[in-house]
Amino acid sequence: MGQASTGAAPAIELRHIWKVFGQGDGAKAISLAQNGASRAEILQQTQQTVAVRDVSFSVARGETFVVMGLSGSGKSTLIRCLSRLVEPTAGEVLLNGDNLLSMTDEQLIDVRRGRMSMVFQHFGLFPHRKVIDNIAYGLEVQKIDKATRIARATEVLNIVGLDGWANHYPQQLSGGMQQRVGLARALAVDPQILLFDEPFSALDPLIRKEMQDELIRLQKTMQRTVVFITHDFAEALRLGDRIAIMKDGSFDQVGTPEEIVSNPATPYVREFVNDVPRAKVLSVKTVTVSGQPVSGARTVSSTAKIETIIPMLLERDEHITVVDSNNDVIGVVNRQSVASILQAEQR
């Protein structure tokens, strides 16, 4: 989706985040977890639950970082620690180098009003307010004058494809349209950081895909820093520049969709990867072999998905020339190299 910045300090950095639920300070529970105790053992000894275990990661400016995990994996708790809707038991949360955990209530309110927006699974729209007023709410809280906030709300309303719906009420909109209002409300304050907690999981499959497409389109033009939570591996593959697979409060693997699909690090990750059509995820670069370009052969980018070249190979038995971002030839791809990937998938 987005193209991460290089060479700059990360927009978001989490360092050794722990979250322990239950009475007490959590130190004993953390110590037990560090020594390899299971959740059940910790609960038995401390009456506490370790929801997030020593998680560290960073997100570059403009990057879409997806945390994927099943129910109970700790992913929603993690994003709430990131926003301080839940207070971490230990660790650091840095936004552009500023320590979120040392901020006063007033400073935290300012961050949430301007620098960071969050979109939840449940839309949380005000039923008594029209669509335009729902979208403008964050600006109203900032005490922006009415004319300015209505103009900005109208602008983002058009951006998310709801032109003409400004004066309707939320209950008059479909679920997908309501989620677009929620997205517009988040965008209205022009945040640099967007946090999504399973925002599309309550939507029908076709509407869900539309919303994924919408987010991909917006990210190409707006280049926000995004942390996106999902339990759907296919959604993670579509949206993420990088994906973290979360299990039992910690990360099993972090990598690009291509890295995870081509080289799953654990049996748990492999379970998700097994049913993924590799040709849709892996790039042409992974099946490129050394060889000289054939005169008149077609040329493709190394970053193109394998599925895009299969029709070419079926039309003619040829070598396709593969080039990098500088249009320099890096090799060729042929039926045999592609077949090896597809055969591995079938096995």
Secondary structure as GFF3:
##gff-version 3
##sequence-region A 1 347
A	DSSP	beta_strand	12	21	.	.	.	ID=ss1
A	DSSP	alpha_helix	27	34	.	.	.	ID=ss2
A	DSSP	alpha_helix	39	46	.	.	.	ID=ss3
A	DSSP	beta_strand	49	59	.	.	.	ID=ss4
A	DSSP	beta_strand	64	69	.	.	.	ID=ss5
A	DSSP	alpha_helix	75	83	.	.	.	ID=ss6
A	DSSP	beta_strand	90	95	.	.	.	ID=ss7
A	DSSP	beta_strand	98	99	.	.	.	ID=ss8
A	DSSP	three_ten_helix	100	102	.	.	.	ID=ss9
A	DSSP	alpha_helix	105	110	.	.	.	ID=ss10
A	DSSP	pi_helix	111	115	.	.	.	ID=ss11
A	DSSP	beta_strand	116	120	.	.	.	ID=ss12
A	DSSP	alpha_helix	131	135	.	.	.	ID=ss13
A	DSSP	alpha_helix	137	141	.	.	.	ID=ss14
A	DSSP	alpha_helix	146	159	.	.	.	ID=ss15
A	DSSP	three_ten_helix	170	172	.	.	.	ID=ss16
A	DSSP	alpha_helix	175	188	.	.	.	ID=ss17
A	DSSP	beta_strand	193	197	.	.	.	ID=ss18
A	DSSP	alpha_helix	205	222	.	.	.	ID=ss19
A	DSSP	beta_strand	225	230	.	.	.	ID=ss20
A	DSSP	alpha_helix	233	239	.	.	.	ID=ss21
A	DSSP	beta_strand	242	247	.	.	.	ID=ss22
A	DSSP	beta_strand	250	255	.	.	.	ID=ss23
A	DSSP	alpha_helix	257	262	.	.	.	ID=ss24
A	DSSP	alpha_helix	267	273	.	.	.	ID=ss25
A	DSSP	alpha_helix	278	281	.	.	.	ID=ss26
A	DSSP	three_ten_helix	284	287	.	.	.	ID=ss27
A	DSSP	beta_strand	299	301	.	.	.	ID=ss28
A	DSSP	three_ten_helix	306	308	.	.	.	ID=ss29
A	DSSP	alpha_helix	310	315	.	.	.	ID=ss30
A	DSSP	beta_strand	320	323	.	.	.	ID=ss31
A	DSSP	beta_strand	329	333	.	.	.	ID=ss32
A	DSSP	alpha_helix	335	346	.	.	.	ID=ss33
###
